[in-house]
Amino acid sequence: MTPEAAAGALEPGRPVRVLACDVDGCLAAAGHADYDLRAFSRLAELNRLAARDETVPALTLVTGRPHAYVDALSQALAIDLPMSFENGAGLATRRPYGYRLDPRAEAGLPALRRLAAAVDASGHLILQPGKLASLSVFPRAAGADLDGLTAEVAALVERLGLDLVVDPSTDCVNVLVPGVDKATGFAWLCEELGLEPAEVAGVGDSVGDAAWLASCGVSFAPANAVDEVKSVVTHASALPDVASVVAAYEALVDANRSAGRSR
């Protein structure tokens, strides 16, 4: 991604029907930062408009957060589409309320439970509550080194002889079942929506986002994204987290409308 390409106008190969967005590092800064409610209001406004204006993409989520968290965000952001949660392990729906798990994720539950017990017994690590078919491991001490945490979790997985994938994020380490990740969750989401990935735009910031963003028709990285993500997206923003998402959403609407006028 060159600075010239990042600064250029959007020219999607086909109309973008859906905008899929990561949560941490995209809808808010990493480290459990406050949400910008004014920005949320703008995102919800655009998303409501999508119901009556086909040039406005509808909003959904592709995130590592648990089901209850994405369910709450769906209400804040007026999301009616299915949402991918827990790094592809599940697909959530707001109406009707519910969720489904990837069968591969369900098959990995015994291994996840063994690791969860070991993390609980460590005394200095903590699990994010509410996860159904994956784990997110945090240090109890503030300011802990993420590389060190990743190495410790990987060593624990190896010592227990578990067939699990260690996937570092911005401020925690995710542990996933092999064959289940954001890319598989995104593919499942597209199938559920009846869309080709080329009809979907994506926003992500961490290593786990790179693969699914690479399959999108248009993709964005906020200024705070890691280099691995910036190297695969079609547009790297100079704006951070949610400011970049609002700008991307508005640019997609403009691009869809421009394409409609040119036909």
MARBADREN-130320 format. One record per atom (N, C-alpha, C, O): x, y, z. Coordinates in steps of 0.1 Angstrom, whole numbers, plus 5000, padded with zeros to 4 digits. Layout:
# residues N
XYZ ...
# end
This chain:
# residues 263
500849885000 500050005000 500950125000 501650155010 500850204989 501650334989 500850444994 499650434995 501550554999 500750665004 499850724993 498750774997 500250714980 499350774970 498050694969 496950744968 498250554970 497050474969 496150494981 494950494980 496750514993 495950535005 495250655005 494150665010 495750764998 495050884998 494050904986 493350994986 494050804977 493250814965 491750794968 491350744979 490950834959 489550814960 489150664958 489950594952 488050624965 487650484964 487150454950 486350534944 487550344944 487050294931 486850144932 487550064926 485750104940 485549964941 485149904928 484449974920 485449774925 485149714913 483649694911 483149674900 482949684922 481449664922 480849734934 481649764943 479649764934 479049834946 479349754959 479249634959 479649824969 479849764982 478549754990 477949864992 478149634994 476849615000 476849615015 475949655022 478049575021 478249565035 479549615039 480549595032 479649685051 480849725057 481049635070 480249645079 482049555070 482349465082 483549525090 484549565084 483349535103 484349615111 484749535123 483949465130 486049535126 486549485138 486149575149 485649695147 486349535162 485949625173 487149695179 487349815177 487949615187 489049675194 490149725184 490549655175 490449855186 491449915176 490749975164 491450045156 489449955163 488750005151 487550095156 487450215153 486650035164 485550105169 485950185181 485250285185 487050145188 487650225199 489050195199 489550085194 489850275205 491250255207 491450125215 490650095224 492550055213 492849945221 493049985236 493150095239 493049875245 493249905259 491949945266 492050015276 490849895261 489549925267 489250075268 488850125279 489650155258 489350295257 487850325257 487050235253 487550445261 486150485260 485650485245 486450515236 484350455243 483850465230 483450615228 483050685237 483650655215 483250795211 481750785207 481450745196 480950835215 479450815213 479050905201 478050865195 479651015199 479251095187 479651015174 478851015165 480750955174 481050875162 480150755161 479750725150 479750695172 478850585172 477450625166 476850555158 477050745170 475850805165 475850815150 474850795143 476950865144 477050875130 477050735123 476450725113 477750645129 477750505123 476350445123 475850385113 475650465134 474250415135 473350485125 472450425119 473550615124 472750695114 472950645100 471950625093 474150615096 474450565083 473850425081 473250385071 473950345092 473450205091 471950205090 471450115083 471250285097 469850295096 469450335081 468450285076 470150425076 469850475062 470050355052 469350355042 470850265055 471050145046 469750075043 469650015033 468850075053 467649995051 466750055040 465849985035 466950185036 466050245026 466850305015 466250365005 468150295015 469050355004 470050245001 470950225009 469950194989 470850084985 472250124982 473150044981 472550254982 473850304980 474650304993 475850334993 473950285004 474650285018 474850145022 473850075024 476050105024 476349965029 475749945043 475850045051 475249825046 474849795059 476049755067 477049705062 476049775080 477149755089 477049625096 475949575100 478149555098 478249435106 479549425113 480449515111 479849325121 481049315129 481749185126 481149075123 483049185126 483949065125 484949085137 485849165135 484749015148 485449055160 485848935168 485248825166 486748945177 487048845187 486248855199 486348765208 485448955201 484648975213 483548865214 483148805204 483148845227 482148735229 480748775225 480548895222 479848685224 478448705219 477748815226 477148905220 477848825240 477048925247 477549065243 476749155243 478849075241 479349205237 478949255224 478449365222 478949165214 478449205200 476949225200 476449305193 476249155208 474849175209 474549315214 473649385209 475249365224 475049505229 475449605219 474849705217 476549575212 477049665201 475949675190 475849775183 475349565187 474349565176 473149665180 472649725171 472849675192 471849765196 472349915195 471550005192 473549935199 474150065199 474350115185 474250235182 474650025175 474950065162 473850035152 474050045140 472749985157 471549955148 471849845138 471449855127 472649745142 473049635133 471949525133 471549475144 471449495121 470549395120 471049275112 470449165112 472249285106 472849175099 473449075109 473749105121 473748945105 474548855113 475848915116 476348995108 476548875127 477848925131 478748805135 478248715141 479948815130 480948715134 481648745147 482148855148 481548655156 482148685169 483148575174 483248465168 483948605184 484948505189 485948455178 486148335177 486448545170 487348515159 486848405150 487648305147 485648415146 485148315137 484448195143 483848115136 484448185156 483848065163 482348065162 481747955162 481748185161 480348185161 479748295152 480448395148 478448285149 477748385141 476548415149 475748335153 476348545152 475348595161 474248665153 474548735143 473048655157 471948735151 471148805162 470948755173 470748925158 469949015168 468548985167 467848975177 467948965155 466548935152 466448825142 466748845131 466148705146 465848665160 467148655168 468248625163 467048675181 468148665190 468648525190 467948425192 470048515188 470548375189 472048375184 472548475180 472548255183 473948235178 474048095173 473348005177 475048075165 475447935161 476947925162 477648025159 477447815165 478947795166 479447705154 478647615150 480547735150 481247655140 481447515146 481947505157 481047405139 481247275144 482647235148 482947165158 483647295141 485047275144 485347335158 486147275165 484747455160 485047515173 484447435184 485047415195 483247375182 482647295192 483447175195 483547125207 484047115185 484846995187 486147025195 486646935202 486547155196 487747185203 487447235217 488347265225 486247225222 485847265235 486647195246 487047255256 486847065246 487546995257 488947055258 489447075270 489647075247 491047135248 490947275254 491847305262 490047355250 489947485255 489647485270 490147565278 488847395275 488547385289 489747345297 489947395308 490547255292 491847225299 492747345300 493347365311 492847415289 493747535290 493147645299 493847705307 491847655299 491147755308 491447725323 491747815331 491447595326 491747555340 493147585344 493447635355 494047565334 495447595337 495747745338 496547795347 495047825330 495147975331 494648025345 495248105352 493447965349 492848005362 493747965373 493848045383 494447855372 495347815383 496647885383 497447875393 497047965373 498348035372 498448145383 499548165388 497348205386 497348315396 497648455391 497348555397 498348465379 498748595374 498148615360 498448715353 497348525355 496648545342 495148535345 494648475354 494348605336 492948605337 492248585323 492848635313 491148515323 490448495311 489348595309 488748645319 489048635297 487948725294 486648635296 486548535290 485748685305 484548605307 483648605295 483648685286 482748495294 481748495284 482048425271 481248415262 483348385269 483748325257 483148185256 483148105266 482548145244 481948015243 482747915236 482747795240 483647945227 484347845219 485747905215 486247865205 486347985223 487648035222 488048095236 487248095245 489348135237 489748195249 490548325246 491148335236 490448425255 491248545255 491948555268 491248565279 493248555268 494048555280 494648695282 495348745274 494448745294 494948875298 495948865310 495748775318 496948945311 497748955324 496949025335 496249125332 497048975347 496449055358 497149185361 496549285364 498449185358 499249305361 499149405349 499249365338 498949535352 498849635341 500249655335 501249645342 500149675322 501449715315 502349595312 503449605309 501749475313 502549355310 502949345295 502249395287 504049285292 504549275279 503749175271 503649055275 503249215259 502449125251 503249005245 502748895245 504449035241 505348925236 505548825247 505548705244 505848865259 506048775270 504848695273 504948575276 503648755272 502348685275 502148585264 501748475267 502448625252 502248525240 503148405242 502648295240 504348425246 505348315248 504848225259 504948105258 504348285270 503948205281 502648125278 502648005282 501748185271 500548105267 500847995257 500347885258 501748025248 502247915238 502947805245 502747685242 503747835255 504447735263 503447645271 503647525273 502347715276 501347645284 500647545275 500347425279 500247595263 499547505253 500447385250 499947275249 501747405247 502647305244 502847205255 502847085253 502947255268 503147165279 501947075281 502146955285 500747125279 499547045280 499246955268 498346875269 500046975258 499846885246 498546915239 497946825234 498147045238 496847075232 496947125218 497947185214 496047085210 496047125196 495247255195 494047245191 495847365198 495247495198 496147595192 497347575191 495547705187 496347805180 496447935189 495447975194 497647985191 497848105199 497948225189 498748225180 497048315192 496848435182 496948565190 495948605196 498048625191 498148755198 497348865192 497248885180 496648945201 495949055196 496549185201 497749185204 495849295203 496449415207 496749425222 497849485226 495949365231 496249375245 496049245252 495949235265 495849135244 495649005250 496148895240 496548925230 496048775244 496348665236 495148575234 494548515244 494648565222 493548475219 494048335216 495148315211 493248235220 493548095218 492348035210 491248045215 492647985198 491647935189 491747795186 492847735188 490647735181 490647595176 491247595162 490847685154 492147505158 492647505145 491547505134 490547425136 491747585124 490847585113 489647685115 488747695106 489647755126 488647855129 489347985133 490147995142 489048085125 489648215127 488748325121 487648295116 489248445121 488348555115 488148535100 487048565095 489148475093 488948455079 487848355076 487048365067 487848245084 486748145082 485348205086 484348175080 485448285097 484248345102 483648445091 482448455089 484548515085 484148615074 483548535063 482548585057 484148425059 483648345048 482248295051 481348295043 482048255063 480748205068 479748315068 478548305064 480148435072 479248555072 478848585058 477648615056 479748595049 479448625035 478448515029 477548555022 478648395032 477748285028 476348315034 475348295027 476348345046 475048375053 474248495046 473048495045 475048595042 474448715036 474148695021 473548775015 474748585015 474548565001 475348664993 474948704982 476448704998 477348794991 478748734988 479148644995 479348784977 480748764974 481548854983 481148964986 482748804987 483648894995 483949024988 484149134994 483949024974 484149154967 483049254969 483249374966 481949214974 480849304977 480849364991 479949434995 481849324998 482049365012 483249445014 484349405009 483149555022 484349625026 484649585041 483749555048 485949595044 486349555058 487249655064 488049725057 487249665078 488149745085 488749665097 487949595104 490049665098 490649585108 492049645111 492549725104 492649595123 493849655127 494949565132 496149595132 494549435135 495549345141 495849225132 495249205121 496949155135 497449045126 496248955122 496248905111 495348915131 494348825129 493348875118 492448805114 493349005115 492449065105 493049055091 492249065082 494249035089 494949045076 494248955066 494048995055 494048825069 493548735059 492148765054 491948765042 491248795063 489948825059 489848965051 489048975042 490649055056 490649185048 491149175034 490749235025 492149085032 492749055019 491649005009 491849024997 490648945014 489548885005 488448985002 487648964994 488449105009 487349205007 487549274994 488649284989 486449324989 486549404977 487349534979 488049584971 487049594991 487749714995 488049695010 487249635018 489249745014 489549725028 490349845034 490949915026 490249865047 490749975053 491549935066 491249845073 492650015069 493349995081 493450135088 493850235081 493050145101 493250275108 494750305110 495650215108 495150425113 496550455115 497250375125 498450355125 496450325135 497050245146 497250095142 497650015151 496850055130 496949915126 498449875125 499349955123 498649745127 499949685125 500349685111 499449685102 501649675108 502149685094 501649565086 501349585074 501449455092 500949335084 499549365078 499249315067 498749445085 497449475080 497549585070 496949585059 498349685073 498549805063 499049755050 498749815039 499749645050 500349595037 499349525028 499649505016 498249475034 497249405026 496049475022 495249435013 495749595029 494449665027 494649755014 495749785010 493449785009 493449874997 493650025001 494050104993 493250055014 493350195019 493850195033 493150145042 494950265035 495550275049 495250425053 495650515046 494450445064 494050575068 495050645076 495850585083 495050775076 495850855085 495150885098 495750935107 493850835099 493050865111 493050735119 493250625114 492950755133 492950635142 491550575144 490550645141 491550455148 490350375152 489050425146 488850425134 488150475155 486750495150 486650615140 485750615132 487550705141 487550815132 487750765118 487250815108 488650665116 488950605103 487750525098 487450525086 486950465107 485750385104 484750475098 484050455088 484450595105 483450685100 483850745087 483050745078 485150775085 485650825072 485450725061 485050755050 485750595064 485650485054 484150465051 483850455039 483250465060 481850445058 481350555048 480650535038 481650685051 481250795043 481850785029 481150815019 483050745028 483750735015 483050625007 482950634994 482650515013 481950405006 480650455000 480250414989 479950525008 478650575004 478850664991 478150654981 479850754992 480150844981 480550764969 480050794958 481350664971 481850584959 480650504953 480550494940 479750454961 478550384956 477650474948 477150444937 477550594953 476650694946 477250744933 476550764923 478550764933 479250804921 479250694911 479050724899 479350574915 479250464905 477850454899 477750424887 476850474907 475450474902 475250584892 474550564882 475750704894 475550814885 476250784872 475850834861 477450714872 478150694860 477650584851 478050564840 476650494857 476150394849 474950434840 474450364832 
# end
